[in-house]
Amino acid sequence: MLVRVAVSSGVAISVMLSFNDLGHDPKRQTQSVKHPPQLVWSPGLTQRPNSPVAKLIKEWALISSRRKEVDVVNSWKLRGDKVKNLDQVLTRAGFNTARDDSQGDSYLWLLVKRASTDELVARIVLQRILPPLISIARRRGRIMQGGIDAAISDVLPSAWAVIRQYPWHRRPNKVASNLVLDSEYFAFVQGNRSKKVKIFSVEPRLLGEIIAEPQSDDFEPQVSLENLLSLAITQGMNSRHVEVLRAVAKGQTAATIAEHYGIAERTARAWRAQAISELRARTQCLV
């Protein structure tokens, strides 16, 4: 069985994953570890056997319990006891745990550090963030041509490229969130900017109304201020600047912002300009 992760030319190289790519023979079923999986995937994700998601889950069910993969993972000497099934690795990396699971996130960071040079690690990380990627595809599928299937086809290759190229040395915190947000950004925001959207500079007073001009009537803009702010926040954007931009988006004037913060109107205008400048720098977007 072959799982294709065809990364678009604008993001990274094309990648094809198969059992043999990882150095495994799918026929060697006798080498599976006799420990049942710990995670149960929703039947709704596997009811369409030919969908990319169903194939990924089916592949995971095979490799997660095979002795060769389990032994390889244990050879990495990550935190905790040796695992008996790779589902344990997903759980330790924060799968199905609280959003603020710092231990899970730090464990995921240890995995991502290896992902640029090890496809098995990258495959594990992809499985770890698969649920939020599916959520993205469902949400995006409602507003794009081709529906959820087209959205999945876009976001999975994007996620693979993000995982393999993640700057772990610069972004050691909120790893899962960063991976998911980056995957959505490169799949749906940056891609549409170059293919379907004309970006142009606007005055601050228009910031809450429009960011991108569609070139055709049948295209719904997928770039919003909140999308850009979410990305900028993961890059460490100043919290005051975030608040100022949200105020501008709601139609608040410099005078209103000045009154709220107890500052001069001139200072409020300076804050607004600084916030827009930082948003540009953090997202490489002309707003």
C-alpha beads as a LAMMPS data file, in Angstrom:
LAMMPS data file: protein, C-alpha beads

287 atoms
286 bonds

1 atom types
1 bond types

-500.0 500.0 xlo xhi
-500.0 500.0 ylo yhi
-500.0 500.0 zlo zhi

Masses

1 110.0

Atoms # bond

1 1 1 0.000 0.000 0.000
2 1 1 1.210 3.457 -0.857
3 1 1 0.374 6.750 0.763
4 1 1 1.234 9.756 -1.365
5 1 1 2.055 13.087 0.176
6 1 1 2.504 15.288 -2.880
7 1 1 3.744 18.641 -1.642
8 1 1 3.018 21.563 -3.942
9 1 1 5.969 23.134 -5.687
10 1 1 5.427 26.368 -3.811
11 1 1 5.987 24.754 -0.431
12 1 1 8.410 21.899 -0.669
13 1 1 9.428 18.893 -2.717
14 1 1 7.115 16.018 -3.555
15 1 1 7.265 13.148 -1.115
16 1 1 5.983 9.615 -1.456
17 1 1 5.616 7.527 1.667
18 1 1 5.362 3.784 1.597
19 1 1 6.201 1.003 3.973
20 1 1 9.404 0.305 2.056
21 1 1 10.421 3.982 2.228
22 1 1 10.611 3.566 5.979
23 1 1 12.556 0.349 5.628
24 1 1 9.602 -1.908 6.432
25 1 1 8.013 -4.845 4.681
26 1 1 4.178 -4.811 4.981
27 1 1 4.090 -8.597 4.451
28 1 1 5.999 -9.351 7.647
29 1 1 2.915 -9.525 9.836
30 1 1 4.509 -12.068 12.153
31 1 1 6.740 -9.341 13.538
32 1 1 3.890 -7.306 15.004
33 1 1 4.095 -6.672 18.697
34 1 1 1.249 -8.400 20.522
35 1 1 -0.062 -5.323 22.265
36 1 1 -3.410 -3.847 21.246
37 1 1 -3.581 -0.190 20.163
38 1 1 -4.454 2.301 22.865
39 1 1 -6.272 4.769 20.609
40 1 1 -9.556 4.191 18.824
41 1 1 -10.270 6.365 15.801
42 1 1 -13.789 7.507 14.987
43 1 1 -15.540 5.123 12.550
44 1 1 -16.558 8.176 10.539
45 1 1 -12.924 8.757 9.561
46 1 1 -12.525 5.272 8.086
47 1 1 -15.907 4.703 6.437
48 1 1 -14.519 5.915 3.100
49 1 1 -11.621 3.471 2.607
50 1 1 -10.153 5.315 -0.377
51 1 1 -9.888 8.700 1.332
52 1 1 -6.395 9.935 2.303
53 1 1 -7.381 10.066 5.975
54 1 1 -8.659 6.489 6.001
55 1 1 -5.450 5.329 4.328
56 1 1 -3.316 7.130 6.892
57 1 1 -5.267 5.563 9.753
58 1 1 -5.054 2.115 8.171
59 1 1 -1.318 2.499 7.663
60 1 1 -0.907 3.682 11.249
61 1 1 -2.749 0.630 12.552
62 1 1 -0.131 -1.526 10.847
63 1 1 3.083 0.312 11.646
64 1 1 2.139 1.334 15.193
65 1 1 2.271 -2.258 16.431
66 1 1 5.061 -3.663 14.259
67 1 1 8.140 -4.671 16.192
68 1 1 10.615 -3.000 13.837
69 1 1 9.067 0.455 14.228
70 1 1 8.582 0.015 17.972
71 1 1 12.226 -1.019 18.385
72 1 1 13.395 1.943 16.325
73 1 1 11.403 4.378 18.451
74 1 1 12.716 2.827 21.660
75 1 1 16.259 3.215 20.328
76 1 1 15.765 6.995 20.397
77 1 1 15.710 6.822 24.213
78 1 1 13.038 9.451 24.628
79 1 1 11.555 10.267 28.017
80 1 1 9.645 7.540 29.860
81 1 1 9.664 3.771 29.759
82 1 1 9.989 1.850 26.526
83 1 1 6.819 1.832 24.458
84 1 1 5.015 -1.291 23.358
85 1 1 2.848 0.415 20.751
86 1 1 3.362 3.701 18.921
87 1 1 -0.003 4.888 20.181
88 1 1 1.846 5.444 23.451
89 1 1 4.140 7.885 21.632
90 1 1 1.125 9.860 20.378
91 1 1 -0.312 10.026 23.882
92 1 1 2.986 11.168 25.373
93 1 1 3.179 13.810 22.654
94 1 1 -0.151 15.279 23.756
95 1 1 -2.679 13.374 21.643
96 1 1 -6.133 13.727 23.265
97 1 1 -4.723 15.603 26.247
98 1 1 -5.405 19.115 27.494
99 1 1 -4.498 22.067 25.255
100 1 1 -2.058 23.327 27.870
101 1 1 -0.274 19.985 28.254
102 1 1 3.261 21.358 28.483
103 1 1 4.805 17.922 29.036
104 1 1 3.129 16.573 25.922
105 1 1 4.245 19.589 23.934
106 1 1 7.858 19.265 25.063
107 1 1 7.781 15.566 24.129
108 1 1 6.421 16.511 20.695
109 1 1 9.282 18.990 20.356
110 1 1 11.753 16.138 20.883
111 1 1 10.111 14.309 17.997
112 1 1 10.004 17.322 15.696
113 1 1 13.735 17.862 16.227
114 1 1 14.299 14.563 14.387
115 1 1 11.624 15.003 11.727
116 1 1 13.755 16.804 9.163
117 1 1 16.000 13.769 8.721
118 1 1 13.791 10.841 9.749
119 1 1 10.584 9.994 7.874
120 1 1 9.324 7.665 10.595
121 1 1 9.417 10.523 13.101
122 1 1 7.671 12.815 10.619
123 1 1 5.008 10.158 10.067
124 1 1 4.414 9.921 13.835
125 1 1 4.102 13.702 14.133
126 1 1 1.660 13.778 11.203
127 1 1 -0.525 11.232 12.981
128 1 1 -0.288 13.276 16.169
129 1 1 -1.780 16.389 14.544
130 1 1 -4.178 14.553 12.217
131 1 1 -7.385 15.366 14.205
132 1 1 -6.926 19.171 14.075
133 1 1 -5.928 18.907 10.417
134 1 1 -9.212 17.111 9.730
135 1 1 -11.060 19.855 11.603
136 1 1 -9.368 22.440 9.395
137 1 1 -10.361 20.505 6.271
138 1 1 -13.984 20.306 7.408
139 1 1 -14.114 24.030 8.091
140 1 1 -12.314 25.037 4.915
141 1 1 -14.252 22.508 2.854
142 1 1 -17.468 24.396 3.494
143 1 1 -16.179 27.470 1.693
144 1 1 -13.994 26.093 -1.100
145 1 1 -14.620 24.354 -4.373
146 1 1 -14.241 20.596 -4.044
147 1 1 -15.359 20.501 -0.424
148 1 1 -13.618 18.580 2.315
149 1 1 -11.798 16.250 -0.108
150 1 1 -10.092 19.188 -1.791
151 1 1 -9.272 20.724 1.581
152 1 1 -7.709 17.482 2.837
153 1 1 -5.688 17.196 -0.365
154 1 1 -4.306 20.667 0.331
155 1 1 -3.674 20.497 4.057
156 1 1 -1.976 17.075 4.334
157 1 1 0.923 17.880 1.970
158 1 1 1.256 21.274 3.636
159 1 1 1.460 19.625 7.067
160 1 1 4.098 17.172 5.848
161 1 1 6.263 20.012 4.565
162 1 1 5.790 22.023 7.771
163 1 1 6.773 19.033 9.905
164 1 1 9.910 18.298 7.883
165 1 1 11.006 21.953 7.925
166 1 1 9.876 23.071 11.384
167 1 1 12.415 25.481 12.975
168 1 1 12.516 23.613 16.293
169 1 1 15.505 25.595 17.566
170 1 1 13.578 28.893 17.291
171 1 1 10.071 27.712 18.232
172 1 1 10.294 25.260 21.140
173 1 1 6.917 26.139 22.672
174 1 1 3.327 25.449 21.562
175 1 1 4.678 23.056 18.976
176 1 1 1.388 21.325 18.149
177 1 1 -0.408 24.636 17.761
178 1 1 2.380 26.035 15.587
179 1 1 2.365 22.978 13.319
180 1 1 -1.383 23.144 12.819
181 1 1 -1.520 26.908 12.256
182 1 1 1.430 26.812 9.865
183 1 1 -0.145 23.940 7.934
184 1 1 -3.358 25.897 7.463
185 1 1 -1.491 29.067 6.566
186 1 1 0.666 27.504 3.864
187 1 1 -2.207 25.422 2.470
188 1 1 -4.914 28.056 2.302
189 1 1 -3.563 31.557 2.923
190 1 1 -0.187 31.748 1.217
191 1 1 -1.304 29.489 -1.627
192 1 1 -4.406 31.529 -2.358
193 1 1 -2.415 34.731 -2.147
194 1 1 -0.202 33.660 -5.022
195 1 1 -2.894 31.923 -7.082
196 1 1 -6.221 33.636 -6.525
197 1 1 -5.817 36.752 -4.445
198 1 1 -4.477 40.168 -5.247
199 1 1 -2.854 41.702 -2.148
200 1 1 -2.666 45.445 -1.813
201 1 1 -1.970 48.040 0.853
202 1 1 -4.919 49.606 2.669
203 1 1 -5.438 52.363 5.178
204 1 1 -5.742 51.300 8.842
205 1 1 -9.414 52.336 8.904
206 1 1 -10.145 49.682 6.274
207 1 1 -8.272 46.926 8.067
208 1 1 -11.390 45.359 9.574
209 1 1 -13.285 45.429 6.267
210 1 1 -10.961 43.945 3.686
211 1 1 -7.527 42.412 3.398
212 1 1 -7.510 40.793 -0.031
213 1 1 -9.360 41.553 -3.246
214 1 1 -10.695 38.480 -5.101
215 1 1 -10.022 38.399 -8.804
216 1 1 -13.279 36.626 -9.590
217 1 1 -16.794 36.783 -8.191
218 1 1 -16.925 33.070 -7.420
219 1 1 -14.016 33.170 -4.980
220 1 1 -14.652 33.637 -1.266
221 1 1 -11.725 35.343 0.511
222 1 1 -10.134 33.010 3.020
223 1 1 -7.734 35.556 4.509
224 1 1 -9.080 37.353 7.563
225 1 1 -7.566 39.545 10.207
226 1 1 -8.021 36.795 12.798
227 1 1 -6.131 34.337 10.536
228 1 1 -3.229 36.749 10.336
229 1 1 -3.325 37.581 14.038
230 1 1 -3.388 33.898 14.971
231 1 1 -0.267 33.348 12.901
232 1 1 1.405 36.489 14.265
233 1 1 0.663 35.487 17.869
234 1 1 2.503 32.201 17.347
235 1 1 5.438 34.262 16.107
236 1 1 5.495 36.262 19.349
237 1 1 3.536 39.371 18.383
238 1 1 3.189 42.041 21.080
239 1 1 -0.106 41.454 22.947
240 1 1 -0.906 45.181 23.053
241 1 1 -0.529 45.385 19.298
242 1 1 -2.964 42.486 18.932
243 1 1 -5.521 44.316 21.079
244 1 1 -5.074 47.542 19.123
245 1 1 -5.595 45.823 15.759
246 1 1 -8.721 44.072 17.010
247 1 1 -10.004 47.444 18.185
248 1 1 -9.309 48.947 14.759
249 1 1 -11.077 46.016 13.107
250 1 1 -14.158 46.787 15.222
251 1 1 -14.170 50.332 13.872
252 1 1 -12.647 52.108 16.840
253 1 1 -10.868 55.359 16.039
254 1 1 -7.565 56.595 17.414
255 1 1 -9.526 58.868 19.747
256 1 1 -11.514 55.920 21.135
257 1 1 -8.395 53.830 21.602
258 1 1 -6.658 56.754 23.314
259 1 1 -9.557 57.174 25.736
260 1 1 -9.593 53.439 26.509
261 1 1 -5.882 53.333 27.354
262 1 1 -5.692 56.797 28.903
263 1 1 -3.151 58.076 26.405
264 1 1 -2.897 60.926 23.932
265 1 1 -4.566 60.488 20.545
266 1 1 -1.201 60.999 18.880
267 1 1 0.208 58.111 20.923
268 1 1 -2.748 55.939 19.923
269 1 1 -2.036 56.622 16.245
270 1 1 1.601 55.665 16.807
271 1 1 0.544 52.429 18.510
272 1 1 -1.734 51.654 15.592
273 1 1 1.049 52.219 13.070
274 1 1 3.457 50.094 15.112
275 1 1 0.879 47.293 15.363
276 1 1 0.308 47.242 11.609
277 1 1 4.041 47.305 10.976
278 1 1 4.595 44.331 13.285
279 1 1 1.730 42.403 11.683
280 1 1 3.337 42.928 8.290
281 1 1 6.701 41.736 9.556
282 1 1 5.280 38.696 11.371
283 1 1 3.101 37.466 8.496
284 1 1 4.828 38.883 5.408
285 1 1 1.437 40.272 4.413
286 1 1 0.763 43.716 2.933
287 1 1 -2.010 45.120 5.131

Bonds

1 1 1 2
2 1 2 3
3 1 3 4
4 1 4 5
5 1 5 6
6 1 6 7
7 1 7 8
8 1 8 9
9 1 9 10
10 1 10 11
11 1 11 12
12 1 12 13
13 1 13 14
14 1 14 15
15 1 15 16
16 1 16 17
17 1 17 18
18 1 18 19
19 1 19 20
20 1 20 21
21 1 21 22
22 1 22 23
23 1 23 24
24 1 24 25
25 1 25 26
26 1 26 27
27 1 27 28
28 1 28 29
29 1 29 30
30 1 30 31
31 1 31 32
32 1 32 33
33 1 33 34
34 1 34 35
35 1 35 36
36 1 36 37
37 1 37 38
38 1 38 39
39 1 39 40
40 1 40 41
41 1 41 42
42 1 42 43
43 1 43 44
44 1 44 45
45 1 45 46
46 1 46 47
47 1 47 48
48 1 48 49
49 1 49 50
50 1 50 51
51 1 51 52
52 1 52 53
53 1 53 54
54 1 54 55
55 1 55 56
56 1 56 57
57 1 57 58
58 1 58 59
59 1 59 60
60 1 60 61
61 1 61 62
62 1 62 63
63 1 63 64
64 1 64 65
65 1 65 66
66 1 66 67
67 1 67 68
68 1 68 69
69 1 69 70
70 1 70 71
71 1 71 72
72 1 72 73
73 1 73 74
74 1 74 75
75 1 75 76
76 1 76 77
77 1 77 78
78 1 78 79
79 1 79 80
80 1 80 81
81 1 81 82
82 1 82 83
83 1 83 84
84 1 84 85
85 1 85 86
86 1 86 87
87 1 87 88
88 1 88 89
89 1 89 90
90 1 90 91
91 1 91 92
92 1 92 93
93 1 93 94
94 1 94 95
95 1 95 96
96 1 96 97
97 1 97 98
98 1 98 99
99 1 99 100
100 1 100 101
101 1 101 102
102 1 102 103
103 1 103 104
104 1 104 105
105 1 105 106
106 1 106 107
107 1 107 108
108 1 108 109
109 1 109 110
110 1 110 111
111 1 111 112
112 1 112 113
113 1 113 114
114 1 114 115
115 1 115 116
116 1 116 117
117 1 117 118
118 1 118 119
119 1 119 120
120 1 120 121
121 1 121 122
122 1 122 123
123 1 123 124
124 1 124 125
125 1 125 126
126 1 126 127
127 1 127 128
128 1 128 129
129 1 129 130
130 1 130 131
131 1 131 132
132 1 132 133
133 1 133 134
134 1 134 135
135 1 135 136
136 1 136 137
137 1 137 138
138 1 138 139
139 1 139 140
140 1 140 141
141 1 141 142
142 1 142 143
143 1 143 144
144 1 144 145
145 1 145 146
146 1 146 147
147 1 147 148
148 1 148 149
149 1 149 150
150 1 150 151
151 1 151 152
152 1 152 153
153 1 153 154
154 1 154 155
155 1 155 156
156 1 156 157
157 1 157 158
158 1 158 159
159 1 159 160
160 1 160 161
161 1 161 162
162 1 162 163
163 1 163 164
164 1 164 165
165 1 165 166
166 1 166 167
167 1 167 168
168 1 168 169
169 1 169 170
170 1 170 171
171 1 171 172
172 1 172 173
173 1 173 174
174 1 174 175
175 1 175 176
176 1 176 177
177 1 177 178
178 1 178 179
179 1 179 180
180 1 180 181
181 1 181 182
182 1 182 183
183 1 183 184
184 1 184 185
185 1 185 186
186 1 186 187
187 1 187 188
188 1 188 189
189 1 189 190
190 1 190 191
191 1 191 192
192 1 192 193
193 1 193 194
194 1 194 195
195 1 195 196
196 1 196 197
197 1 197 198
198 1 198 199
199 1 199 200
200 1 200 201
201 1 201 202
202 1 202 203
203 1 203 204
204 1 204 205
205 1 205 206
206 1 206 207
207 1 207 208
208 1 208 209
209 1 209 210
210 1 210 211
211 1 211 212
212 1 212 213
213 1 213 214
214 1 214 215
215 1 215 216
216 1 216 217
217 1 217 218
218 1 218 219
219 1 219 220
220 1 220 221
221 1 221 222
222 1 222 223
223 1 223 224
224 1 224 225
225 1 225 226
226 1 226 227
227 1 227 228
228 1 228 229
229 1 229 230
230 1 230 231
231 1 231 232
232 1 232 233
233 1 233 234
234 1 234 235
235 1 235 236
236 1 236 237
237 1 237 238
238 1 238 239
239 1 239 240
240 1 240 241
241 1 241 242
242 1 242 243
243 1 243 244
244 1 244 245
245 1 245 246
246 1 246 247
247 1 247 248
248 1 248 249
249 1 249 250
250 1 250 251
251 1 251 252
252 1 252 253
253 1 253 254
254 1 254 255
255 1 255 256
256 1 256 257
257 1 257 258
258 1 258 259
259 1 259 260
260 1 260 261
261 1 261 262
262 1 262 263
263 1 263 264
264 1 264 265
265 1 265 266
266 1 266 267
267 1 267 268
268 1 268 269
269 1 269 270
270 1 270 271
271 1 271 272
272 1 272 273
273 1 273 274
274 1 274 275
275 1 275 276
276 1 276 277
277 1 277 278
278 1 278 279
279 1 279 280
280 1 280 281
281 1 281 282
282 1 282 283
283 1 283 284
284 1 284 285
285 1 285 286
286 1 286 287
